[in-house]
Amino acid sequence: MNELNIKGQKAKKSSFTLAQLSSNDKNKGLKAVADAILLNEKDIIEANKIDVSNAEKNGVKGSLVDRLTLDSNRIKSMAEGIMKIIQLDDPIGEVMWMKKRPNGLEIGKKIVPLGVIGIIYEARPNVTVDAFALCFKTGNAVILRGGKEAINSNLKIIEIIKNALISVNMPSDAVSLIEDTSRESATKMMKLNEYLDVLIPRGGAGLIQAVVNNSTVPVIETGVGNCHLYVDEYADLEMAVNILVNAKTQRPGVCNACESIVVHTDIAAKFLPTACKKLREHNVAIVGDPIAKSIVQDIEPASEEDYGKEYLDYKISIKVVNNIDEAIEHINKYNTKHSESIITENYSNARRFLNEIDAAAVYVNASTRFTDGFEFGFGAEIGISTQKLHARGPMGLKELTTSKYVIYGNGQIRE
Amino acid sequence: MNELNIKGQKAKKSSFTLAQLSSNDKNKGLKAVADAILLNEKDIIEANKIDVSNAEKNGVKGSLVDRLTLDSNRIKSMAEGIMKIIQLDDPIGEVMWMKKRPNGLEIGKKIVPLGVIGIIYEARPNVTVDAFALCFKTGNAVILRGGKEAINSNLKIIEIIKNALISVNMPSDAVSLIEDTSRESATKMMKLNEYLDVLIPRGGAGLIQAVVNNSTVPVIETGVGNCHLYVDEYADLEMAVNILVNAKTQRPGVCNACESIVVHTDIAAKFLPTACKKLREHNVAIVGDPIAKSIVQDIEPASEEDYGKEYLDYKISIKVVNNIDEAIEHINKYNTKHSESIITENYSNARRFLNEIDAAAVYVNASTRFTDGFEFGFGAEIGISTQKLHARGPMGLKELTTSKYVIYGNGQIRE
């Protein structure tokens, strides 16, 4: 039996125990883990140094090495993250509704854990702690398959979590790490239907696409965000510039950053010069269609490919449209169903945008950067779903649950 | 461009229109379709006769020919089914909650259609009408891929639906039928991620498994039900016999019928003789473990395979257990996560069964036969989900929807 099957079997078995734990017990387990992470800071940093030095040796690029690196502050915020999850309400056990049917049966819809959650992710070792804590709080077992770059950090973190759980009599099989970081182990995990109830990929577009294309386990697709800002002819232009600069530059490397401006032709000549000047102050490279170029001459031409691109960088594209219909059509064609915003003071255009744009989050007069579990008030998230099944948008604790019907009878049979 | 891509593209385009229709408009479309089906009864029966005669020529077995056959009554009930769906509340547009965040953003979670739903099904032409009506009511476009046995009936029904929609200015691309009934067309449909938001297989275990294993489109797994009745040591035995006979024999060919009895050893000698006698009066074949056989001697031995089997027939297996732990373990091992029932007067055992059995519907003192959209009060169903993602149990209109976050701001940017 291989590593995946052994760990799958243990996780499945453990999930039945986890599903029955009280919130108090689960919080006790989480607290023990948070304490242990702080207490073992040195060991984590030591293990992490091996990963960082290997990454540097292998010529991994700077931004990735930065994501991989753990220091005292980052370890503290891992522990703090757990403490925040302890504070959140436990969704498990809530009966969302119960009704009495004409035959006397009382039927209720109850929130229960999903069971075993698989997570495939890349270089960030903080995901190991986050994912465990969110799954444990919701009574799910989790099987983690992190990237090879972080394997030493991950092994140490998992060892600490397991020991902490054992110290307070919680099932240590609640979490496991696949030590085989080959491509094959990821592929096998995608077929582990016997043990996994859901698989969540966290990482770049390549990883997510590979999981969607190859997994027979149900997948929740997360992350890729080609987000637009549509500046309507009735926009407050000062607000539009403000929001644009925020949505593009406040943190360009994340999925809810703005990647493209769509502008109504009637205000393009007024809006674009100021907007482009401000973007340039933040060193944003700009590409645009011929009309945009005729207004702001020193921008580069935008290709078809540009409009479909998530730059995750200081770069943005511009598309000028004749009306809101064209704006909606353009956005629905190129977006990745993540977050889209209209800037307008017009009631009907705001309403049409909210109704007709197909995306997880649709905004009027606000930055797309708000699509986030904390900003939405969920307290924490396991990722942002860009698919429509099960969960859409930021996935908090509730999205890591399913339901079961509980039915109370007194001898009812079907006529 | 092949048939699937052409129809996929049209359905996708149509889905944007459908999502914006009012309930009144959608009900008008449904009413026109119901009327047209009744009006064109003769044409449907004529087309159906070709299918039935082909099936008989090809030696298709009697029960399948029966499912395939349409007569005046069955066509009437198709139209009645639509009329019932018209009566149901339209879930689309409901804002489940809206809250104001500290920064003044108002964030709401709104119910919207899934988009384009694909359905792969087998011989029953009534599914064509049902699936269309449920999808149309929820503002979804639907692409149907029925079995080759029903192709003539399906083509005629689709023609009637499309013409009826056109007659009341509704988009006829709301529904389409894949005319290529080869295995290849089904396989291609499973990869139609560009156009399909979800794929629902309806049919036997083989079809469902093929879709789960090969689809890159998100799937909702439906149907297979290896349902158990656990007769606890504290059962009311008269109730237990009553419920058993109902759950097994009221309609043995459906997924919520009982396939296995689990009995506490302390009441086995009292319960099994009566139970088996009653089952035999209904011509139910019985297999059991050695203890069951020692009590009711003329039953056949049950194999390991029997316990994992959905007979869909007048046959049942018996397993005797020493306690409720063994009962729960046995059921969680062999069940298909569909419907399970305990017969008991004991509070703690009832509670443990409800909590610890992993299934879509868990009953105390009632027949498993109630797991059904109508019986649960949903009014209609597209199938019974046995997976945990998105929908679990009977899938009504609500399960054919997703949500989107609508966010009202006045210039908010992220700090």
Interface residues (C-beta under 8 A of the other chain):
Chain A: F16 A19 Q20 K99 R101 L105 I107 L114 G115 N193 D197 V198 V212 N213 T216 P218 V219 I220 D236 M239 N242 I243 N246 A247 Q250 N332 L354 N355 E356 D358 A359 A360 A361 V362 Y363 V364 N365 A366 S367 R369 F370 T371 E375 F376 G377 Q387 K388 L389 H390 R392 G393 T402 S403 K404 Y405 V406 I407 Y408 G409 N410 G411 Q412 I413 R414
Chain B: F16 A19 Q20 K99 R101 L105 I107 L114 G115 N193 D197 V198 V212 N213 T216 P218 V219 I220 D236 M239 N242 I243 N246 A247 Q250 N332 L354 N355 E356 D358 A359 A360 A361 V362 Y363 V364 N365 A366 S367 R369 F370 T371 E375 F376 G377 Q387 K388 L389 H390 R392 G393 T402 S403 K404 Y405 V406 I407 Y408 G409 N410 G411 Q412 I413 R414
